[in-house]
Amino acid sequence: MAAVRWKSTLYPSEQFVEACGAIVFDNSTKPRRILLLHYGAEDEWLLPKGRRNCNESRKAAAIREVREETGYAIQLRPVTMATRAPSDLESADVTDVPRTYDSLTEPFMLDVRDLGKGKGVKLVWWFIAELDGIAGEGEPQFRPKFFPCDKALERLTFQKDRDVLAKALELIEEAASEH
């Protein structure tokens, strides 16, 4: 039997859960603002995300979770970014290296969370989105609020969320500088 060339961990379906979320930009104001959630029970400021349902695409899950938690409708925002995924125009055997593509609505970040004590992992796929109106009431345990970008970075409770937001801001600022 051949040795494995890379570190690998297998998780059966009961040992992983996928979640999807979005960095939501309100571009109707100057400066642009970011949507955060206040979770009152723990006094935490978070980015909107939640579990992907069976048979649901990651993109649809991100859109649904933001709507459910915040009451806001969103649309995924196309961005220019590097990815190792090949484009649909490339051959199947294209080299597995990062390449930059325009107008992608793919996840820009993946957070792999070890749930500890044999509970497996949570995979959180992050998208960039724009506010697209009000869709109804959000979940009662959350209070959505928009902040200027710099204040949103300061307000988030967890460093990993700040890192995700910082990468989204980097991608958005690169796009703005190109136009």
Backbone as CSV, one residue per row, in Angstrom:
resi,resn,N_x,N_y,N_z,CA_x,CA_y,CA_z,C_x,C_y,C_z
1,MET,0.847,-1.175,0.000,0.000,0.000,0.000,0.892,1.237,0.000
2,ALA,0.576,2.190,-0.822,1.374,3.410,-0.948,1.142,4.335,0.241
3,ALA,2.181,5.068,0.608,2.071,6.052,1.677,1.347,7.291,1.148
4,VAL,0.622,7.949,2.013,-0.079,9.176,1.641,0.924,10.318,1.562
5,ARG,0.774,11.175,0.563,1.716,12.272,0.365,1.370,13.523,1.173
6,TRP,0.223,13.569,1.802,-0.180,14.733,2.570,-0.980,14.285,3.778
7,LYS,-1.036,15.143,4.776,-1.820,14.844,5.972,-3.298,14.878,5.598
8,SER,-4.015,13.880,6.039,-5.426,13.777,5.679,-6.217,13.244,6.863
9,THR,-7.396,13.795,7.075,-8.307,13.326,8.107,-9.660,13.081,7.460
10,LEU,-10.203,11.895,7.658,-11.512,11.556,7.112,-12.585,11.772,8.175
11,TYR,-13.700,12.366,7.777,-14.829,12.577,8.668,-16.085,11.997,8.022
12,PRO,-16.719,11.009,8.641,-18.006,10.540,8.112,-19.055,11.647,8.302
13,SER,-20.160,11.540,7.615,-21.154,12.617,7.585,-21.646,13.052,8.961
14,GLU,-21.670,12.153,9.926,-22.127,12.541,11.265,-21.054,13.278,12.059
15,GLN,-19.861,13.418,11.483,-18.757,14.081,12.172,-18.389,15.442,11.574
16,PHE,-19.191,15.929,10.626,-18.954,17.278,10.123,-20.276,17.965,9.839
17,VAL,-20.238,19.272,9.912,-21.387,20.096,9.555,-20.852,21.257,8.729
18,GLU,-21.610,21.629,7.717,-21.250,22.778,6.897,-22.122,23.959,7.282
19,ALA,-21.514,25.118,7.343,-22.237,26.364,7.559,-21.801,27.342,6.475
20,CYS,-22.664,28.297,6.192,-22.361,29.314,5.187,-22.769,30.669,5.726
21,GLY,-21.962,31.662,5.430,-22.257,33.010,5.875,-21.779,34.022,4.860
22,ALA,-22.060,35.282,5.155,-21.682,36.341,4.220,-21.263,37.597,4.960
23,ILE,-20.302,38.275,4.375,-19.972,39.638,4.757,-20.891,40.498,3.909
24,VAL,-21.816,41.188,4.565,-22.839,41.956,3.851,-22.463,43.435,3.863
25,PHE,-22.280,43.992,2.662,-21.955,45.403,2.483,-23.217,46.182,2.140
26,ASP,-23.405,47.312,2.807,-24.446,48.270,2.419,-23.723,49.374,1.671
27,ASN,-23.847,49.344,0.351,-23.145,50.310,-0.494,-23.970,51.557,-0.772
28,SER,-25.148,51.669,-0.122,-26.008,52.835,-0.349,-25.550,54.035,0.467
29,THR,-24.606,53.831,1.367,-24.117,54.923,2.208,-22.640,55.166,1.926
30,LYS,-22.194,56.357,2.250,-20.774,56.691,2.184,-20.357,57.089,3.582
31,PRO,-19.413,56.456,4.218,-18.736,55.267,3.718,-19.647,54.045,3.761
32,ARG,-19.257,53.018,3.008,-20.036,51.771,3.015,-20.041,51.188,4.416
33,ARG,-21.056,50.380,4.689,-21.207,49.793,6.022,-21.291,48.276,5.922
34,ILE,-21.031,47.622,7.064,-21.019,46.165,7.187,-22.107,45.750,8.173
35,LEU,-22.813,44.675,7.852,-23.859,44.138,8.718,-23.267,43.166,9.747
36,LEU,-23.505,43.451,11.014,-23.122,42.553,12.105,-24.374,42.156,12.877
37,LEU,-24.249,41.083,13.638,-25.330,40.620,14.503,-24.898,40.713,15.952
38,HIS,-25.783,41.235,16.782,-25.534,41.197,18.223,-26.333,40.032,18.791
39,TYR,-25.616,39.091,19.399,-26.233,37.952,20.063,-26.295,38.298,21.547
40,GLY,-27.457,38.752,21.986,-27.626,39.296,23.329,-27.350,38.317,24.449
41,ALA,-27.686,37.040,24.272,-27.517,36.045,25.339,-26.067,35.943,25.789
42,GLU,-25.127,36.144,24.865,-23.697,36.063,25.189,-22.989,37.413,25.034
43,ASP,-23.756,38.444,24.674,-23.198,39.774,24.396,-22.045,39.692,23.401
44,GLU,-22.308,39.017,22.264,-21.297,38.830,21.216,-21.744,39.529,19.934
45,TRP,-20.777,40.098,19.223,-21.004,40.660,17.892,-20.418,39.687,16.879
46,LEU,-21.251,39.256,15.934,-20.920,38.164,15.020,-21.214,38.533,13.574
47,LEU,-20.704,37.721,12.670,-21.067,37.783,11.257,-22.209,36.793,11.027
48,PRO,-23.172,37.119,10.158,-24.291,36.197,9.937,-23.861,34.933,9.197
49,LYS,-24.279,33.788,9.740,-23.965,32.489,9.140,-24.856,31.445,9.790
50,GLY,-24.925,30.281,9.173,-25.670,29.185,9.771,-25.497,27.917,8.968
51,ARG,-26.071,26.843,9.483,-25.890,25.528,8.863,-26.567,25.424,7.496
52,ARG,-25.873,24.749,6.608,-26.416,24.432,5.288,-27.370,23.259,5.443
53,ASN,-28.531,23.368,4.806,-29.509,22.277,4.824,-29.123,21.194,3.823
54,CYS,-29.628,19.982,4.032,-29.425,18.905,3.064,-29.948,19.349,1.700
55,ASN,-29.214,19.005,0.656,-29.575,19.296,-0.734,-29.606,20.785,-1.077
56,GLU,-29.017,21.626,-0.257,-28.976,23.066,-0.499,-27.568,23.452,-0.946
57,SER,-27.456,24.312,-1.943,-26.130,24.770,-2.364,-25.551,25.700,-1.301
58,ARG,-24.242,25.845,-1.307,-23.601,26.755,-0.358,-24.048,28.196,-0.586
59,LYS,-24.152,28.604,-1.836,-24.593,29.968,-2.131,-25.996,30.205,-1.592
60,ALA,-26.901,29.275,-1.850,-28.284,29.416,-1.364,-28.318,29.434,0.159
61,ALA,-27.478,28.633,0.790,-27.444,28.599,2.256,-26.998,29.942,2.825
62,ALA,-25.976,30.546,2.229,-25.503,31.847,2.714,-26.610,32.892,2.595
63,ILE,-27.284,32.930,1.472,-28.363,33.895,1.251,-29.509,33.655,2.241
64,ARG,-29.897,32.403,2.420,-30.996,32.067,3.330,-30.637,32.386,4.778
65,GLU,-29.435,32.006,5.197,-29.045,32.232,6.584,-29.008,33.720,6.932
66,VAL,-28.487,34.540,6.037,-28.488,35.985,6.299,-29.926,36.475,6.421
67,ARG,-30.793,36.055,5.528,-32.206,36.469,5.571,-32.865,36.021,6.874
68,GLU,-32.657,34.762,7.252,-33.290,34.240,8.467,-32.795,34.949,9.727
69,GLU,-31.489,35.140,9.837,-30.929,35.716,11.057,-31.132,37.214,11.168
70,THR,-31.112,37.923,10.025,-31.116,39.390,10.061,-32.402,40.024,9.557
71,GLY,-33.143,39.330,8.714,-34.310,39.928,8.075,-33.969,40.684,6.800
72,TYR,-32.696,40.690,6.406,-32.271,41.401,5.196,-32.074,40.446,4.029
73,ALA,-32.500,40.895,2.860,-32.223,40.170,1.621,-30.854,40.613,1.113
74,ILE,-30.137,39.667,0.512,-28.818,39.977,-0.039,-28.686,39.364,-1.421
75,GLN,-27.691,39.841,-2.133,-27.238,39.173,-3.359,-25.731,39.026,-3.251
76,LEU,-25.232,37.901,-3.740,-23.788,37.688,-3.698,-23.116,38.678,-4.630
77,ARG,-21.995,39.226,-4.190,-21.284,40.241,-4.960,-20.122,39.592,-5.687
78,PRO,-20.087,39.729,-7.003,-18.939,39.202,-7.761,-17.666,39.977,-7.398
79,VAL,-16.584,39.241,-7.197,-15.300,39.854,-6.876,-14.202,39.195,-7.695
80,THR,-13.099,39.906,-7.824,-11.891,39.352,-8.428,-11.076,38.749,-7.302
81,MET,-10.722,37.472,-7.464,-9.929,36.834,-6.412,-9.169,35.645,-6.963
82,ALA,-8.154,35.265,-6.214,-7.375,34.085,-6.550,-8.068,32.857,-5.977
83,THR,-8.003,31.765,-6.716,-8.563,30.498,-6.272,-7.796,29.367,-6.942
84,ARG,-7.824,28.210,-6.320,-7.215,27.024,-6.934,-8.229,26.267,-7.772
85,ALA,-9.498,26.651,-7.701,-10.522,26.014,-8.526,-10.324,26.443,-9.978
86,PRO,-10.400,25.515,-10.911,-10.267,25.908,-12.319,-11.536,26.588,-12.811
87,SER,-11.400,27.409,-13.823,-12.589,28.007,-14.426,-13.295,26.944,-15.264
88,ASP,-14.526,27.219,-15.597,-15.277,26.270,-16.417,-14.803,26.270,-17.871
89,LEU,-13.865,27.157,-18.205,-13.337,27.227,-19.570,-12.003,26.500,-19.727
90,GLU,-11.428,26.045,-18.609,-10.116,25.396,-18.653,-10.251,23.883,-18.783
91,SER,-9.167,23.264,-19.232,-9.175,21.810,-19.374,-9.199,21.148,-17.999
92,ALA,-9.638,19.928,-17.951,-9.767,19.183,-16.694,-8.421,18.957,-16.020
93,ASP,-7.339,18.931,-16.783,-6.030,18.650,-16.197,-5.187,19.907,-15.967
94,VAL,-5.838,21.065,-15.843,-5.116,22.311,-15.579,-4.355,22.166,-14.255
95,THR,-3.177,22.757,-14.176,-2.331,22.673,-12.988,-3.052,23.240,-11.763
96,ASP,-2.906,22.556,-10.643,-3.539,22.967,-9.386,-2.689,24.023,-8.699
97,VAL,-2.837,25.261,-9.153,-2.158,26.411,-8.559,-3.167,27.559,-8.500
98,PRO,-2.960,28.509,-7.600,-3.883,29.648,-7.556,-3.830,30.470,-8.839
99,ARG,-4.995,30.838,-9.317,-5.144,31.726,-10.470,-6.187,32.771,-10.109
100,THR,-6.084,33.959,-10.677,-7.023,35.037,-10.371,-8.066,35.129,-11.473
101,TYR,-9.325,35.212,-11.032,-10.459,35.334,-11.951,-11.320,36.522,-11.544
102,ASP,-11.968,37.114,-12.528,-12.909,38.207,-12.297,-14.313,37.655,-12.079
103,SER,-15.119,38.440,-11.386,-16.560,38.204,-11.253,-16.917,36.846,-10.660
104,LEU,-16.214,36.447,-9.606,-16.534,35.195,-8.928,-17.489,35.452,-7.769
105,THR,-18.442,34.554,-7.597,-19.312,34.576,-6.420,-19.089,33.290,-5.621
106,GLU,-17.859,32.854,-5.603,-17.445,31.660,-4.864,-17.076,32.054,-3.435
107,PRO,-16.970,31.087,-2.532,-16.483,31.425,-1.194,-15.072,32.019,-1.277
108,PHE,-14.822,33.066,-0.501,-13.493,33.676,-0.478,-12.688,33.204,0.725
109,MET,-13.350,32.467,1.652,-12.668,32.018,2.867,-13.370,30.764,3.374
110,LEU,-12.570,29.850,3.917,-13.081,28.655,4.578,-12.488,28.610,5.974
111,ASP,-13.358,28.497,6.967,-12.950,28.356,8.363,-13.244,26.915,8.772
112,VAL,-12.211,26.168,9.166,-12.386,24.785,9.630,-12.267,24.811,11.146
113,ARG,-13.374,24.523,11.811,-13.430,24.585,13.272,-13.460,23.173,13.855
114,ASP,-12.492,22.872,14.698,-12.460,21.593,15.404,-13.439,21.698,16.567
115,LEU,-14.464,20.861,16.576,-15.499,20.923,17.606,-15.097,20.216,18.889
116,GLY,-13.942,19.534,18.884,-13.381,18.935,20.085,-14.071,17.664,20.548
117,LYS,-13.364,16.919,21.388,-13.879,15.715,22.046,-14.620,14.764,21.110
118,GLY,-14.053,14.494,19.952,-14.652,13.535,19.033,-15.925,14.003,18.355
119,LYS,-16.213,15.297,18.432,-17.447,15.827,17.821,-17.276,16.196,16.354
120,GLY,-16.050,16.111,15.852,-15.813,16.391,14.440,-15.458,17.836,14.166
121,VAL,-15.856,18.312,12.980,-15.500,19.654,12.533,-16.710,20.381,11.966
122,LYS,-16.589,21.689,12.001,-17.568,22.567,11.348,-16.824,23.319,10.266
123,LEU,-17.309,23.235,9.029,-16.729,23.939,7.891,-17.596,25.160,7.610
124,VAL,-17.025,26.354,7.725,-17.787,27.581,7.493,-17.275,28.236,6.212
125,TRP,-18.132,28.282,5.202,-17.821,28.887,3.902,-18.309,30.328,3.917
126,TRP,-17.423,31.275,3.574,-17.741,32.698,3.621,-17.829,33.301,2.223
127,PHE,-18.875,34.089,2.009,-19.131,34.783,0.752,-19.145,36.290,0.996
128,ILE,-19.017,37.046,-0.079,-19.177,38.506,-0.034,-20.513,38.824,-0.683
129,ALA,-21.281,39.712,-0.036,-22.631,40.013,-0.508,-22.933,41.501,-0.354
130,GLU,-24.014,41.912,-1.034,-24.506,43.286,-0.935,-25.936,43.263,-0.452
131,LEU,-26.296,44.272,0.313,-27.660,44.434,0.786,-28.595,44.573,-0.414
132,ASP,-29.725,43.864,-0.356,-30.686,43.898,-1.455,-32.111,44.104,-0.919
133,GLY,-32.234,44.806,0.199,-33.551,45.131,0.729,-33.874,44.397,2.013
134,ILE,-35.078,44.638,2.485,-35.574,44.010,3.707,-36.482,42.858,3.302
135,ALA,-36.284,41.708,3.937,-37.048,40.513,3.574,-38.031,40.106,4.664
136,GLY,-38.018,40.777,5.806,-38.904,40.409,6.905,-38.197,40.544,8.232
137,GLU,-38.698,39.815,9.215,-38.112,39.837,10.559,-36.959,38.849,10.636
138,GLY,-35.928,39.208,11.374,-34.843,38.288,11.643,-35.164,37.427,12.851
139,GLU,-34.248,36.550,13.206,-34.442,35.695,14.376,-34.361,36.544,15.646
140,PRO,-35.234,36.273,16.616,-35.342,37.159,17.783,-34.101,37.212,18.680
141,GLN,-33.254,36.193,18.641,-32.066,36.206,19.494,-30.962,37.110,18.947
142,PHE,-31.128,37.597,17.709,-30.123,38.455,17.087,-30.686,39.846,16.831
143,ARG,-29.803,40.842,16.981,-30.145,42.213,16.603,-29.151,42.655,15.529
144,PRO,-29.630,42.813,14.282,-28.721,43.240,13.220,-28.442,44.740,13.293
145,LYS,-27.217,45.118,12.965,-26.846,46.529,12.950,-25.713,46.731,11.956
146,PHE,-25.792,47.846,11.222,-24.749,48.198,10.261,-23.727,49.128,10.923
147,PHE,-22.447,48.895,10.590,-21.342,49.696,11.098,-20.440,50.105,9.942
148,PRO,-19.807,51.287,10.050,-18.731,51.592,9.090,-17.675,50.486,9.190
149,CYS,-16.957,50.255,8.117,-16.011,49.130,8.046,-15.039,49.086,9.217
150,ASP,-14.421,50.216,9.547,-13.437,50.217,10.631,-14.080,49.902,11.975
151,LYS,-15.289,50.401,12.193,-15.993,50.132,13.461,-16.442,48.677,13.529
152,ALA,-16.818,48.096,12.391,-17.213,46.681,12.366,-16.037,45.802,12.767
153,LEU,-14.853,46.110,12.245,-13.650,45.343,12.615,-13.396,45.419,14.117
154,GLU,-13.586,46.585,14.699,-13.376,46.761,16.141,-14.449,46.049,16.958
155,ARG,-15.681,46.045,16.457,-16.822,45.563,17.234,-16.906,44.043,17.308
156,LEU,-16.458,43.352,16.270,-16.574,41.884,16.276,-15.916,41.286,17.506
157,THR,-16.574,40.315,18.106,-16.096,39.703,19.349,-14.889,38.805,19.120
158,PHE,-14.890,38.053,18.032,-13.866,37.020,17.832,-12.855,37.415,16.754
159,GLN,-11.584,37.123,17.015,-10.510,37.457,16.084,-10.707,36.780,14.730
160,LYS,-11.158,35.525,14.718,-11.361,34.829,13.429,-12.360,35.591,12.570
161,ASP,-13.426,36.128,13.181,-14.388,36.926,12.424,-13.734,38.200,11.896
162,ARG,-12.857,38.807,12.696,-12.132,40.000,12.227,-11.247,39.650,11.038
163,ASP,-10.616,38.477,11.079,-9.763,38.041,9.976,-10.577,37.833,8.698
164,VAL,-11.756,37.235,8.837,-12.634,37.022,7.680,-13.051,38.376,7.098
165,LEU,-13.494,39.276,7.966,-13.910,40.600,7.502,-12.748,41.348,6.859
166,ALA,-11.553,41.264,7.439,-10.392,41.958,6.874,-10.098,41.467,5.457
167,LYS,-10.201,40.164,5.214,-9.964,39.627,3.871,-11.037,40.118,2.899
168,ALA,-12.294,40.153,3.338,-13.372,40.666,2.481,-13.128,42.129,2.136
169,LEU,-12.731,42.916,3.113,-12.436,44.333,2.865,-11.288,44.488,1.877
170,GLU,-10.278,43.651,2.014,-9.137,43.676,1.086,-9.613,43.424,-0.352
171,LEU,-10.463,42.425,-0.538,-10.973,42.108,-1.882,-11.826,43.238,-2.439
172,ILE,-12.668,43.835,-1.601,-13.531,44.935,-2.041,-12.706,46.174,-2.371
173,GLU,-11.706,46.465,-1.555,-10.854,47.639,-1.802,-10.031,47.446,-3.069
174,GLU,-9.560,46.239,-3.331,-8.825,45.969,-4.576,-9.734,46.212,-5.777
175,ALA,-10.980,45.783,-5.660,-11.941,45.991,-6.765,-12.194,47.476,-6.985
176,ALA,-12.313,48.230,-5.895,-12.568,49.672,-6.009,-11.386,50.402,-6.630
177,SER,-10.162,49.967,-6.322,-8.976,50.615,-6.867,-8.782,50.338,-8.354
178,GLU,-9.401,49.253,-8.844,-9.283,48.921,-10.264,-10.250,49.726,-11.123
179,HIS,-11.238,50.355,-10.484,-12.253,51.108,-11.254,-12.105,52.580,-11.102
